[in-house]
Amino acid sequence: MTQRDYLLLTPGPLTTSRTVKEAMLTDSCTWDEDYNIAVVQAIRSQLVALASAAADYSAVLLQGSGSYGVEAVLGSAIGSSDKLLIVNNGAYGARMAEMAALLGIAHLVYDCGEVAMPDIAHLENLLRQHGDITHVAMVHSETTTGMLNPLEAVCHLVKRYGKTLVIDAMSSFGGVPLDVGALGIDFLISSANKCIQGVPGFAFIIARREALQRCAGRSRSLSLDLYAQWRCMEDNAGKWRFTSPTHTVLAFAQALRELEQEGGIAARHRRYCANQRQLVAGMRALGFTTLLDDALQSPIITAFYSPQVAQWRFSEFYQRLKAQGFVIYPGKVSHSDCFRIGNIGEVYPQDISALLVAVERAMYWKQ
Ligand SMILES: *Cc1c(COP(=O)(O)O)cnc(C)c1O
């Protein structure tokens, strides 16, 4: 008997299709062209095509979870005399600040608070006051709260000041349309197990070639050297520097085919939006309230306030949902008692309908 199947309503790992899982039933040779050229190089060019119409971008795949990709970019892109401004409104912005501190990168943090978007005028003041800032980093979809940060406004401002732009689009790339070239993003980071709907095992970076070139010799780490990884893939037709997560890569190639079959990012975005709207409408009808105003909300994950009743225990609610086949996420916001429900992955309107029935049955404090 294998572990029972749950629908994961979590923002990665998430519920993948059976065909994505089945793609892992082949063992690959990492030095053979059947793997390097047919799979890895194809993935790299598909990622660039998904990200932008511009030709001057390249994709680098890197072993590890999404954070490894973020750390590789911060540790390889920012030179010893450079300075990084981090826009922070959640746990993933805070993680970038923690990385910068550990890596010894000169940095400044703009703390917006967890439930507010960055203020563009304030950001501009910071760029004016601190002329030594060379790089700006921000999370696009802050998975902590479900906030969708104002990517376009921030990108336009940062580019107007001529700074290098690093975007953690971990939980949005593939699920929210964006043109990396038109936005002027220099480094965009995402990972296999989020909106592309693959399985965990690697991160990927879509970057301007010229920005990658400038990473040469800057890395503070051997394994997380973005430039060395890029050069190896460029010079050896898709070869990874160290053991590559071959099965995960095959699953990812299948996930990209399924994204195309669905109708691309625009179609996937419509499905996620429909899931999220249905979820919020249903939860509100059951008496729950959302942490964020609808205007701030991404179509990826939603934070709900815990009910204000003495009997409330997240673990009890969680177990009652799990017993009905649904796994949700605890909250991560520091100042509010919340729980979160994701709606990305192989999740469709009928799943949200079934979840809402399960939530009503799990409301033990009403029974
Ligand atoms: C998932 C995620 C990450 C990476 O987390 P890992 O646990 O390392 O995969 C980074 N930023 C955001 C916004 C995320 O949603």
PDBQT file of the ligand as one rigid body, heavy atoms in Angstrom, charges set to zero:
ROOT
HETATM    1  C1  LIG A 401       8.937  28.831  -2.985  1.00  0.00    +0.000 C 
HETATM    2  C2  LIG A 401       9.535  30.151  -2.945  1.00  0.00    +0.000 A 
HETATM    3  C3  LIG A 401      10.927  30.334  -2.829  1.00  0.00    +0.000 A 
HETATM    4  C4  LIG A 401      11.909  29.198  -2.715  1.00  0.00    +0.000 C 
HETATM    5  O1  LIG A 401      11.652  28.359  -1.683  1.00  0.00    +0.000 OA
HETATM    6  P1  LIG A 401      12.347  26.928  -1.648  1.00  0.00    +0.000 P 
HETATM    7  O2  LIG A 401      11.767  26.329  -0.411  1.00  0.00    +0.000 OA
HETATM    8  O3  LIG A 401      13.783  27.112  -1.581  1.00  0.00    +0.000 OA
HETATM    9  O4  LIG A 401      11.928  26.231  -2.897  1.00  0.00    +0.000 OA
HETATM   10  C5  LIG A 401      11.443  31.610  -2.897  1.00  0.00    +0.000 A 
HETATM   11  N1  LIG A 401      10.633  32.672  -3.055  1.00  0.00    +0.000 NA
HETATM   12  C6  LIG A 401       9.301  32.546  -3.165  1.00  0.00    +0.000 A 
HETATM   13  C7  LIG A 401       8.467  33.777  -3.363  1.00  0.00    +0.000 C 
HETATM   14  C8  LIG A 401       8.709  31.291  -3.110  1.00  0.00    +0.000 A 
HETATM   15  O5  LIG A 401       7.370  31.173  -3.234  1.00  0.00    +0.000 OA
ENDROOT
TORSDOF 0
